[in-house]
Amino acid sequence: QVQLVESGGGLVQPGGSLRLSCAASGSIFSRYLMGWYRQAPGKQRELVATITTGGSTRYEDSVKGRFTISRDTAKNTVNLQMNSLKPEDTAVYYCSARSTVIDTIMYWGQGTQVTVSS
């Protein structure tokens, strides 16, 4: 069982920055694809960014150049640095961990609210 706990959400003005963190229960990065998803009101959950076991990253088109996913293996955390935030980035952000052995096994954090508004 993997536990994920997000932190760092909040209210920010357009153009501002936030850094989200996801604390994982143990050293899982060698066995799990880590990711950040978001879900805005009335919309489906969408993938924002992923980081593989080898450290390769991918981003959803609308966040490329603005968001950066990274991990700290010493602290067992995955981070999402969000810059140049826009009102359309407003959503609940979820951390995820998908097993690289059995890809139907996936864990989620509880989510953290990000609101971009003036």
NORFEN-V647949 format. One record per pair of residues at least 4 apart in sequence whose C-alpha atoms are under 7 Angstrom apart, sorted by the first residue. I is the first residue (numbers start at 1). GAP is how many residues later the second one is. D is the distance in Angstrom with one decimal. If there is no record, write none. Layout:
# NORFEN-V647949
((I:GAP:D) (I:GAP:D))
This chain:
# NORFEN-V647949
((2:23:5.9) (2:105:6.5) (3:21:5.8) (3:22:5.2) (4:18:6.2) (4:19:5.6) (4:20:4.7) (4:21:6.6) (4:91:6.9) (4:104:6.4) (4:105:4.6) (5:17:5.3) (5:18:5.2) (5:19:6.7) (5:104:5.3) (5:105:6.7) (6:14:7.0) (6:15:5.5) (6:16:4.3) (6:17:6.4) (6:89:6.7) (6:103:6.3) (6:104:7.0) (6:105:6.2) (6:106:6.2) (7:13:5.8) (7:14:5.3) (7:15:6.5) (7:105:6.3) (8:11:5.9) (8:12:4.5) (8:13:6.2) (9:11:6.2) (9:103:5.4) (9:104:5.3) (9:105:5.0) (10:103:6.1) (10:104:5.0) (10:105:6.1) (11:103:6.2) (11:104:4.7) (11:105:5.9) (12:4:6.0) (12:103:6.3) (12:104:5.0) (12:105:6.3) (13:103:5.4) (13:104:5.0) (13:105:5.0) (14:70:7.0) (14:71:5.4) (14:72:5.1) (14:73:6.3) (14:102:5.7) (14:103:6.0) (14:104:6.5) (15:69:4.2) (15:70:4.9) (15:71:6.4) (16:67:6.2) (16:68:5.5) (16:69:5.5) (17:65:5.4) (17:66:4.4) (17:67:6.2) (17:68:6.2) (18:63:6.2) (18:64:5.2) (18:65:6.7) (19:60:6.9) (19:61:5.6) (19:62:4.5) (19:63:5.9) (20:59:5.5) (20:60:5.0) (20:61:6.4) (21:56:6.5) (21:57:5.8) (21:58:4.4) (21:59:6.5) (22:55:5.3) (22:56:5.1) (22:57:6.2) (22:73:6.2) (23:53:6.0) (23:54:4.5) (23:55:6.7) (24:52:5.6) (24:53:6.0) (26:50:6.4) (27:49:6.0) (28:4:6.0) (29:24:5.7) (30:23:5.1) (31:22:6.7) (31:68:6.1) (31:69:5.7) (32:21:6.5) (32:65:5.6) (32:66:5.2) (32:67:4.5) (32:68:5.4) (33:18:6.2) (33:19:4.9) (33:20:6.0) (33:64:5.6) (33:65:5.1) (33:66:6.4) (33:67:6.5) (34:16:5.7) (34:17:5.4) (34:18:6.5) (34:62:5.7) (34:63:4.7) (34:64:6.5) (35:14:5.6) (35:15:4.1) (35:16:6.2) (35:60:5.8) (35:61:5.0) (35:62:6.4) (36:11:6.3) (36:12:5.5) (36:13:5.4) (36:14:6.4) (36:57:6.8) (36:58:5.6) (36:59:4.7) (36:60:6.0) (37:8:6.5) (37:9:5.4) (37:10:4.4) (37:11:5.1) (37:56:5.7) (37:57:5.1) (37:58:6.4) (38:7:5.5) (38:8:5.5) (38:9:6.6) (38:10:6.7) (38:53:5.8) (38:54:5.4) (38:55:4.2) (38:56:5.9) (39:4:6.3) (39:5:6.0) (39:6:4.3) (39:7:6.3) (39:52:5.2) (39:53:5.3) (39:54:6.6) (40:50:6.5) (40:51:4.2) (40:52:6.4) (47:13:6.7) (48:11:5.8) (48:12:5.1) (49:9:5.5) (49:10:4.4) (49:11:6.2) (49:20:6.6) (50:7:5.5) (50:8:5.3) (50:9:6.7) (51:4:5.6) (51:5:5.4) (51:6:4.5) (51:7:6.7) (51:18:6.9) (52:4:5.3) (52:5:6.6) (59:4:6.6) (59:5:5.8) (60:4:6.5) (63:4:5.6) (66:16:6.1) (66:17:5.1) (66:18:6.1) (67:13:6.7) (67:14:5.5) (67:15:4.5) (67:16:6.1) (68:12:5.6) (68:13:5.1) (68:14:6.6) (69:10:5.6) (69:11:4.6) (69:12:6.4) (70:8:5.8) (70:9:5.2) (70:10:6.6) (71:6:5.6) (71:7:4.2) (71:8:5.9) (72:4:5.8) (72:5:5.3) (72:6:6.4) (73:4:6.7) (85:4:6.5) (85:31:6.7) (86:30:6.1) (87:29:4.7) (87:30:5.9) (89:27:6.7) (90:24:5.4) (90:25:4.6) (90:26:5.4) (91:22:6.1) (91:23:5.5) (91:24:6.6) (92:19:5.9) (92:20:5.4) (92:21:4.3) (92:22:6.0) (93:18:5.3) (93:19:5.3) (93:20:6.2) (93:21:7.0) (94:14:6.7) (94:15:5.8) (94:16:6.7) (94:17:4.4) (94:18:6.6) (95:13:5.8) (95:14:5.3) (96:10:7.0) (96:11:5.6) (96:12:4.7) (96:13:6.5) (97:9:5.6) (97:10:5.2) (97:11:6.7) (98:5:6.1) (98:7:5.9) (98:8:4.3) (98:9:6.5) (99:4:5.1) (99:6:5.5) (99:7:6.2))
